[in-house]
Amino acid sequence: MSVPDRRPGTPAADEREVSGTPRRVAVISGGSRGLGRVLVERLLAEGWRVATFSRTANEFTGWAAQKYPEDFHWEGVDLTDLQSVREFGRRVARQFGRIDLLVNNAGILHRELFLTTAPKRMDEIVTANLLAPLHLTQSCSRAMVRARGGVIVNISSINAVRGYRGVSVYAAAKAGLEGLGRSLARELGPLGIRVNTLTPGYFDSDMTADVTPANREKIKNRTPLGRLGTVAEVADAVLFLASPRSEFITGQALIIDGGITC
Ligand SMILES: NC(=O)c1ccc[n+]([C@@H]2O[C@H](COP(=O)([O-])OP(=O)(O)OC[C@H]3O[C@@H](n4cnc5c(N)ncnc54)[C@H](OP(=O)(O)O)[C@@H]3O)[C@@H](O)[C@H]2O)c1
């Protein structure tokens, strides 16, 4: 899918291709594996410059750095280190000169009954899944405001809209992201910035690798389309929300779950 240029900002000279077309810059948190990795791969292939972080580098980040030395930037940052998350956004804006797209993708899932979850663990889950996106969004959206345009997509979860045992803290944090999206869309819309939430159901990734075969069957049985999603399908929905095909959509949450919540 091609994502044509949005309203242009004022790119620095070294962000222009030989043709003079401004290069678009995306920040994707957690771009080393799963959904984040597919987004990074697709955006690079479409000609974007992409900055991402995760805790650890891997074969993919090494490959991308080699194949796209000018256009791919990876750093080791932990979501729970909020200062580093903020600084990552600021550094990307400074180094690349602009930020056109932010996808708050990185997240951590911890399954445990609420009554036995240690306070420190609760803090960690909320920090990684809600506070880190808030800090990254603030540092990246300031660059978007300067350019008077941009798109933000926050990755939530159906746990934010339906109750499931053992994920109360994760669900609370993800629901917070959806609230952020609605109010921020009101604040940033007049400045040409769209903010939306993508709310996926179960899709295959490392995060769902430990779902037991029995639970996998239960999920399939409860899903009208009869299967888990693929990471490629979820990436398609993110790229739709990032593209001019959704130019008049802001402040919304789009559920992609094969119908499990319908
Ligand atoms: N998979 C599902 O069924 C599902 C369903 C609904 C919503 N979601 C949401 O979709 C998003 C992507 O999920 P996914 O399944 O693609 O996840 P994943 O395969 O587990 O990948 C998560 C990515 O985030 C990074 N990450 C994890 N913890 C981090 C931390 N503390 N600091 C920095 N980076 C960190 C990981 O790299 P490192 O481990 O190296 O840090 C990796 O790049 C998440 O927000 C998740 O909550 C997933």
The ligand as an SDF file (V2000), in Angstrom:
LIG
                    3D

 48 52  0  0  0  0  0  0  0  0999 V2000
   -0.4320  -10.3180   19.9600 N   0  0  0  0  0  0  0  0  0  0  0  0
   -1.6930  -10.1000   20.2620 C   0  0  0  0  0  0  0  0  0  0  0  0
   -2.5570  -11.0020   20.1940 O   0  0  0  0  0  0  0  0  0  0  0  0
   -2.1640   -8.7200   20.6670 C   0  0  0  0  0  0  0  0  0  0  0  0
   -3.5280   -8.5210   20.8700 C   0  0  0  0  0  0  0  0  0  0  0  0
   -3.9860   -7.2420   21.1980 C   0  0  0  0  0  0  0  0  0  0  0  0
   -3.0920   -6.2010   21.3150 C   0  0  0  0  0  0  0  0  0  0  0  0
   -1.7720   -6.4270   21.1320 N   0  0  0  0  0  0  0  0  0  0  0  0
   -0.8710   -5.2640   21.2390 C   0  0  0  0  0  0  0  0  0  0  0  0
   -0.1810   -5.1040   20.0070 O   0  0  0  0  0  0  0  0  0  0  0  0
    1.1130   -4.5240   20.2470 C   0  0  0  0  0  0  0  0  0  0  0  0
    2.1730   -5.3810   19.5730 C   0  0  0  0  0  0  0  0  0  0  0  0
    2.0810   -6.6800   20.0870 O   0  0  0  0  0  0  0  0  0  0  0  0
    2.9740   -7.8960   19.5300 P   0  0  0  0  0  0  0  0  0  0  0  0
    2.1570   -9.1070   19.7530 O   0  0  0  0  0  0  0  0  0  0  0  0
    3.5090   -7.5640   18.1870 O   0  0  0  0  0  0  0  0  0  0  0  0
    4.1520   -7.8860   20.6230 O   0  0  0  0  0  0  0  0  0  0  0  0
    5.5420   -8.6850   20.6500 P   0  0  0  0  0  0  0  0  0  0  0  0
    5.6200   -9.6640   19.5240 O   0  0  0  0  0  0  0  0  0  0  0  0
    5.6790   -9.1730   22.0490 O   0  0  0  0  0  0  0  0  0  0  0  0
    6.6120   -7.5080   20.3720 O   0  0  0  0  0  0  0  0  0  0  0  0
    6.6970   -6.4440   21.2800 C   0  0  0  0  0  0  0  0  0  0  0  0
    7.7470   -5.4390   20.8250 C   0  0  0  0  0  0  0  0  0  0  0  0
    7.8720   -4.4600   21.8490 O   0  0  0  0  0  0  0  0  0  0  0  0
    9.2030   -4.5010   22.4120 C   0  0  0  0  0  0  0  0  0  0  0  0
    9.1200   -4.3620   23.8630 N   0  0  0  0  0  0  0  0  0  0  0  0
    8.5020   -5.2030   24.7400 C   0  0  0  0  0  0  0  0  0  0  0  0
    8.6970   -4.7700   25.9970 N   0  0  0  0  0  0  0  0  0  0  0  0
    9.4590   -3.6410   25.9060 C   0  0  0  0  0  0  0  0  0  0  0  0
   10.0060   -2.7410   26.8590 C   0  0  0  0  0  0  0  0  0  0  0  0
    9.8290   -2.9210   28.1760 N   0  0  0  0  0  0  0  0  0  0  0  0
   10.7250   -1.6990   26.4210 N   0  0  0  0  0  0  0  0  0  0  0  0
   10.9280   -1.5060   25.0840 C   0  0  0  0  0  0  0  0  0  0  0  0
   10.4390   -2.3110   24.1320 N   0  0  0  0  0  0  0  0  0  0  0  0
    9.7170   -3.3730   24.5400 C   0  0  0  0  0  0  0  0  0  0  0  0
    9.7470   -5.8850   22.0210 C   0  0  0  0  0  0  0  0  0  0  0  0
   11.1740   -5.9040   21.9560 O   0  0  0  0  0  0  0  0  0  0  0  0
   12.0850   -6.3020   23.2550 P   0  0  0  0  0  0  0  0  0  0  0  0
   11.4350   -7.4820   23.8980 O   0  0  0  0  0  0  0  0  0  0  0  0
   13.4540   -6.5740   22.7130 O   0  0  0  0  0  0  0  0  0  0  0  0
   12.0920   -5.1020   24.1390 O   0  0  0  0  0  0  0  0  0  0  0  0
    9.1350   -6.0470   20.6390 C   0  0  0  0  0  0  0  0  0  0  0  0
    9.8510   -5.2940   19.6810 O   0  0  0  0  0  0  0  0  0  0  0  0
    1.2430   -4.4390   21.7710 C   0  0  0  0  0  0  0  0  0  0  0  0
    0.9150   -3.1380   22.1990 O   0  0  0  0  0  0  0  0  0  0  0  0
    0.2120   -5.4100   22.2930 C   0  0  0  0  0  0  0  0  0  0  0  0
   -0.2450   -5.0810   23.5800 O   0  0  0  0  0  0  0  0  0  0  0  0
   -1.2800   -7.6490   20.8040 C   0  0  0  0  0  0  0  0  0  0  0  0
  1  2  1  0
  2  3  2  0
  2  4  1  0
  4  5  1  0
  4 48  2  0
  5  6  2  0
  6  7  1  0
  7  8  2  0
  8  9  1  0
  8 48  1  0
  9 10  1  0
  9 46  1  0
 10 11  1  0
 11 12  1  0
 11 44  1  0
 12 13  1  0
 13 14  1  0
 14 15  2  0
 14 16  1  0
 14 17  1  0
 17 18  1  0
 18 19  2  0
 18 20  1  0
 18 21  1  0
 21 22  1  0
 22 23  1  0
 23 24  1  0
 23 42  1  0
 24 25  1  0
 25 26  1  0
 25 36  1  0
 26 27  1  0
 26 35  1  0
 27 28  2  0
 28 29  1  0
 29 30  1  0
 29 35  2  0
 30 31  1  0
 30 32  2  0
 32 33  1  0
 33 34  2  0
 34 35  1  0
 36 37  1  0
 36 42  1  0
 37 38  1  0
 38 39  2  0
 38 40  1  0
 38 41  1  0
 42 43  1  0
 44 45  1  0
 44 46  1  0
 46 47  1  0
M  CHG  2   8   1  16  -1
M  END
$$$$
